[in-house]
């Protein structure tokens, strides 16, 4: 069964350092999402891609976060510099684009970031 | 803007007990409603969904009915098992813009 892949699964870094997370969506899925899940809270959307284009990045802290999906397939989310408050689970999801119905999102296992 | 409110946890039940996890929402238009489940160390999995008023979503013995008049989508199961222990998230999305708005999650623990 096809799955969304994410790496690394765990990352520990010191504040002010740069970190990067990678996501490989299910093959053929045009839409890709990055969510941030703070401990004890629900996921919140950071950025949404349709193919290689950003559809929604209204909640992305653009002074330190960046995201790209250059070829419309896999994606990288970067934080520079990391702050203590960035400690969270970063979830990637993908969905197909099919007319006539709601397109289910499939989630990867997430990357748990700890900033010291 | 859209928002989802879930009953606060954690919830602890004995095996074979009846489960209800409350979920209410605020949204413009006619959203689709979802329950996702997150098992330890794993990503979110879609448990069930409903796309219009009075629809009932069901899966693995869980059910939820889309109640537009009370803006609710409560999750129920008649007889829980230890394997149901997980965190459950209520969420909503809109057709044509499928980003999801999640509740805070409810941790469920089932004891034998």
Interface residues (C-beta under 8 A of the other chain):
Chain A: X4 X31 X33 X40 X41 X42 X43 X44 X45 X48 X56 X91 X93 X95 X101 X102 X103 X104 X105 X106 X107 X108 X109 X110
Chain B: X4 X32 X36 X41 X42 X43 X44 X45 X46 X49 X51 X89 X91 X93 X95 X97 X98 X99 X100 X102 X103 X104 X105
